[in-house]
Amino acid sequence: MAVITISREMGTGAYQIAANVAKKLKYTLVDGTCISACAAKYGLAPDMLQMVDEKPPSYITAEDRKRAAALNTVELILLDFARKGNVIIYGRGGQDLVKDCGNVLRLRFIADFEERVECFAEREWIDPDLARTMIRRSDHQRGGFIHFYFDRDWDDPLGYDLTFNTSRLSPASIVEIIVAAAKEPALKEAEKGAGEIIDNTILVKRIETALLNSPDLDYRPFKIDVEKGKVLLSGYLASDKEKKSAIKIVEAVKGVKSVKEDIQVVNYKAYKDKS
């Protein structure tokens, strides 16, 4: 059940390489099209998917929390595919989402900026100046997504196992390297504990989504620890009523066997009014 994740700069040609690797290894390519096809089954509307896909979440207003919950749903789609194995997760922070699993091959694609502009402009039949603007915006957005959501520098080389400069290497060479790396014995050996790690992560995301979708909470991010269905919920809420509501919500989530809490009740609104 090996998993390959791909992080890419726009205009590097990473998509076609990913498609060719998937074909050679007989892996499922989990890309935007695949996620869109699965979205309805997870209760995720197309317009909301477009709004949140690879964009940093926020938790301030009720609408923000809906978007954050939608982003969690995208991650649940990715995690369900990762649980099955033999997949390529294309973008969307896949390398960070399953970072604790040892059976993951984390790839990064980069290229010279002007070459990316030329490649993207030719592919999309657009003016090079527009291509430059779109690529800069894409880099900023994707880097911001990783920094905000996973607290990591998108360009940090330690976040990846292999980095490919498509300005220097041919697509065919890169495909062969990836296919060989995916057969690394250490990845196969690490599959044994990966299922439980992914199951725990899936349950955390389900709990986060349920809490984000609740109209009864003035939501603040929680710390959620899960092990084999046992949940420890930590954080801060404004009242005992909200605390009881949060615990009840978590207990109702599918897969939760028991809940322990370390939620502190703090009237932060009062402190805010005095500041």
N, C-alpha and C positions, 0 to 999 in steps of 0.2 A: 504493500500500500504506500509506495513512495510518492512524495509530493514535490513538485518543482514550482518555485515561485519566481515570477519575473517582475523586476522593477525596471522601468525604461524611461528615457528621455524621449520626448516627441521627435519624430523624424529619424530615428535610428534604424528603422526597418525591423524592429524587434518582433512585430506581429507575425510577419511571414515566417521568420525563423521559428517562433513558437509553434506555428501551425505545422511546419515541417517536422519539428521534433515530436509533436503529438502524433503525427502520422506514423513516424518511424517506430516510436515506442508503443503505439496503440493506446495512448493516454487520452483522457478527456480534457479539452481545452476550455477552461472556465473563464470566459471573457465577457464583455458587455452584452453580446448577443445571447449567450447562455444564461446570464443572470436575468436578463429581460424576460426570457422564456419561462424562467422559474418563478418570477416575482409574484404573479397572481396567486400561485399555490401558497405563498407565504403571506398573502394579504397585503402586498406592497403595490400601490398604484403606479402606473408608468410615469406620471408627472412628478410624483414624489421621488421615485428612483432617479430621474433626471436631475432633480434638485440637490440630491445628497451624494451622488456617486463620486467618490474621491474628492470630496470637499470637507473642510474642517467643520466639525459640529459645534453647536453652542447649546447652553442649557438655561438661558435667561428667561425667555418668555415661553408660554405654553406652546406656541407654534415652533419655537426653536427645539423644544423637547420632542415634539412630534418628528422633527427632522432627524434628531439624534436617535430616536427609536427606529426610524426607517433605516438609518445607517447600520444600526445593530442588526436589522433584518437582512441587509445585504451580507453582513459578516456571517450570519447564521447559514445563509445559502453557501458561502465559501467553505465554512466549517463542515457542513454536511457532505460536500464533495470531498474535502480533505479526509474525512472519516472513512470514506469508501476507498480512497487511495487511487494510485495511478492517474494522477491529475496534474495539470499545469494551471496554476492560479495566476492569471494575467493582471498585474497591477493590484490596486486597491489595498496596499499594505500587507499583502499575503505573507511576506517574509517576517513581519512583526506579529501578525495575528497568530501564527503557529511557531513562534520563535523557540518555544521550549521543547519542541519535538525534534528528536535527533535524526529522523528519516526525511528531513527536508533539505533539498538542494536549492540554495538561494542565489539567483542570478541577477546581474545588473547590466544594462545596456546603455552605453554612452557613445558620443561621437562629437566631432568638431562642430561648433555651432553653425558656421556658414554652410557646411555640408548638410546639416540637418535642415536648414532653411531651403536649400536647393532641392533636396529630396522631397520635402513636404510640399513645396510649391509645385513641383512637377506632378506629384501624385494627386493633388487636389485641384490642379489647374487654377492656381491663384497667383496673385502678384507677390513677388518675394518680400516686399515691405510688409504686406499683410501677414505672410508666413512668419516673419520675424516677430511681429507683435503677438501672434497666436502662440508661438513656441515659448516666448518669454513668459506669457501669461500662464501657459500650461506648466512650465517648470516651477514658477512661483506657487501655483495652486497645489501641485502634487507635493512639492517640498513642504508647504505649509500644512498640508493634510498629515503627513508623517510626523512633523514636528509637534503639531497640536495634539494629535490623537494618540501617538505612540511615544512622544517625548524623545525623539531621536533625530539626528541630522540625516536627512535623505542621502547626502553624499558620503556619509561615513563608510569607508571601505570594509570595516569590521562587521557591517550589517549584511554582508554578502559573502558567498563562498567563491564565486567566479564573477569577474567583471570583464565584459567584452567591449572593446572599442571597435565599432563597426566601420570606422574610417580606416582601420588598419587590417582587419581580418575579413575574409570573404564569408558570406552567409553559409556556404557549404561547409567550410572549415569549422565554423562555430557550431553548426548542427552536429557534426561528428564529435566534437569535443563534449557537447552536452549529453549526447547519447551515451558516450563512454562513461562520463561522470555519474550519470543516473544509475549505472550498474555497479557503482562502488559498494563493496561488501559491507562497509560500515553503515551505509544507509539501510541496507536490508536488516542488519543486526538490530538497528535502533527501532525497527517497526514494533517490537514487542511491547514497549511501554507507551507508544504514541497514541493508541486508541483511547486509553484512559485519560491522557492529557487533553486530547481534543474533546472528549465527553465532558470533562470538567469545564473547559472553556465554553462549550455550547451552553451548559447550564448557567454559567455566569452571564452570558449574553441574553438568555431567556429572562433571567431575573432582572437584569438592567432594563430590558425592553418593557417588562411588565411595570416596573416602577416609573419609568419615563412616561408611560401611557396613562398612569393613574391621575385622574382629576382631583384626587383627595390629598395630594402631596404638593407642597411648595418645594419642588425637587431640588436637592443638592446631591452632587455625585457621592455615591457610597463606595466603601471598600467591601468587596465581596470575595470571600474565600470559599472554595468548594472542594470537597474531597468525597467521592463516591456518594453523592447525593446529600451529604451533610454540609450545611451552609452556616458560615459565620458572617453576619451582617454588621458592619461598623459605619459610623458617620454621625452627622448632626442633623437634628430636625427641630422645629420650632415649638412643638407641643407633644404631650403624651398621647393625644388623639392621633396625631400624624404617625407617631411611633407605632402604636397598635395597628394602624392601617397598613403601614409598611410591612410589618411582620406578617399580617394576614395575607397580603398580596404575595409575598415570597412563599409562604406555605402552600399557596394554591398553584404555584408554577409546576408544570409537569416535570417529574424527575427529582423533585425536592423530597427528601426523606425526613429531615429534621432541620430546625432553625435555632441557632443561638445568636444572640444580639449583643452588641456593645454600642448602642446608639445613645448619644448624649443629647439631652433636651436643652437647647440654648435659645433664648429669645433674642436672636441676632437682629430682629427688626427694631427692638427697643434700643439696642446699641447704635444701630444705624441712624435712628431718629435723633439721638443725642449727639452724634458726631458732627 
